Amino acid sequence: MNEAARNAVVEALENLANQESWNAAAWQKCFNLVTANWDDELMKFVNHDLILYDELFHPRHILGFWLKPDFQRLADYRRDFRAVATDLRTHLSLGEAKKQYGL
């Protein structure tokens, strides 16, 4: 991944992590940048988290009622997004990142 793409992904991840509520545009921008840089192992890791993060905001009860997102899980994903952004900034590999942040 080139430096410009790396910086764009870092910015998008940090922006998404700083959102207080669901922001479809911020999520989509981040998702698009991550999938465009699929060759990086950290992008494959964070792609899975992005999909699960999206699903937290759209849960339904078995009877069809909308459920509120689990705020602890949201905080965990936001922490992970910030950790991956830091890893990208410092050029850590996925293995090094998992050791350092317990991802």
C-alpha positions as CSV (number, residue, x, y, z in Angstrom):
1,M,0.0,0.0,0.0
2,N,1.4,3.4,-0.9
3,E,1.8,6.2,1.6
4,A,-1.1,8.3,0.3
5,A,-3.5,5.3,0.5
6,R,-2.2,4.4,4.0
7,N,-2.8,8.0,5.2
8,A,-6.3,8.0,3.7
9,V,-7.2,4.7,5.5
10,V,-5.7,6.0,8.8
11,E,-7.8,9.2,8.5
12,A,-11.0,7.2,7.6
13,L,-10.5,4.8,10.5
14,E,-9.9,7.5,13.0
15,N,-12.9,9.5,11.7
16,L,-15.2,6.4,12.0
17,A,-13.9,5.7,15.5
18,N,-14.7,9.2,16.6
19,Q,-18.4,9.1,15.5
20,E,-20.8,9.2,18.4
21,S,-23.6,7.6,16.4
22,W,-24.1,5.7,13.1
23,N,-22.6,7.6,10.2
24,A,-23.3,5.7,7.0
25,A,-21.0,8.0,4.9
26,A,-18.1,7.7,7.2
27,W,-18.5,3.9,7.4
28,Q,-18.8,3.6,3.6
29,K,-15.8,5.7,2.9
30,C,-13.7,3.6,5.3
31,F,-15.1,0.4,3.9
32,N,-14.3,1.5,0.3
33,L,-10.7,2.5,1.2
34,V,-10.1,-0.8,3.1
35,T,-11.4,-3.0,0.2
36,A,-9.4,-0.9,-2.3
37,N,-6.3,-1.9,-0.4
38,W,-7.1,-5.5,0.1
39,D,-3.5,-6.6,-0.5
40,D,-2.5,-5.4,2.9
41,E,-3.0,-8.0,5.7
42,L,-4.2,-5.4,8.2
43,M,-7.0,-4.4,5.7
44,K,-8.3,-8.0,5.6
45,F,-8.4,-7.9,9.4
46,V,-10.2,-4.6,9.7
47,N,-12.6,-5.4,6.8
48,H,-14.1,-8.1,9.0
49,D,-14.5,-5.7,11.9
50,L,-16.1,-3.1,9.7
51,I,-18.7,-5.5,8.6
52,L,-19.5,-6.6,12.2
53,Y,-19.5,-2.9,13.3
54,D,-22.1,-2.1,10.6
55,E,-24.2,-5.0,11.8
56,L,-24.3,-3.7,15.4
57,F,-26.3,-0.7,14.2
58,H,-28.9,-2.8,12.3
59,P,-29.9,-5.6,14.7
60,R,-33.5,-6.9,14.9
61,H,-35.2,-8.9,17.5
62,I,-36.7,-12.2,16.3
63,L,-40.1,-10.5,16.3
64,G,-38.9,-7.8,14.0
65,F,-38.3,-5.0,16.6
66,W,-35.2,-2.9,16.2
67,L,-32.6,-3.3,19.0
68,K,-30.2,-0.8,20.4
69,P,-26.5,-1.5,19.7
70,D,-24.4,-3.0,22.4
71,F,-22.3,0.1,23.5
72,Q,-19.5,-2.0,25.0
73,R,-19.0,-3.8,21.7
74,L,-19.1,-0.5,19.9
75,A,-16.4,0.8,22.2
76,D,-14.3,-2.3,21.5
77,Y,-14.6,-1.8,17.7
78,R,-13.7,1.8,18.0
79,R,-10.6,0.9,20.1
80,D,-9.7,-1.6,17.4
81,F,-10.1,0.9,14.6
82,R,-7.8,3.4,16.4
83,A,-5.3,0.6,17.1
84,V,-5.2,-0.4,13.4
85,A,-4.8,3.3,12.4
86,T,-1.8,3.5,14.7
87,D,-0.4,0.3,13.3
88,L,-0.8,1.6,9.7
89,R,0.9,4.8,10.7
90,T,3.9,2.9,12.2
91,H,4.0,0.3,9.4
92,L,3.4,-2.7,11.8
93,S,2.4,-6.0,10.3
94,L,-0.7,-7.8,11.4
95,G,1.3,-10.2,13.6
96,E,3.1,-7.4,15.3
97,A,-0.2,-5.5,15.8
98,K,-1.9,-8.5,17.4
99,K,1.0,-8.9,19.8
100,Q,1.1,-5.2,20.7
101,Y,-2.6,-4.5,21.1
102,G,-4.1,-7.9,21.7
103,L,-6.2,-7.7,18.6
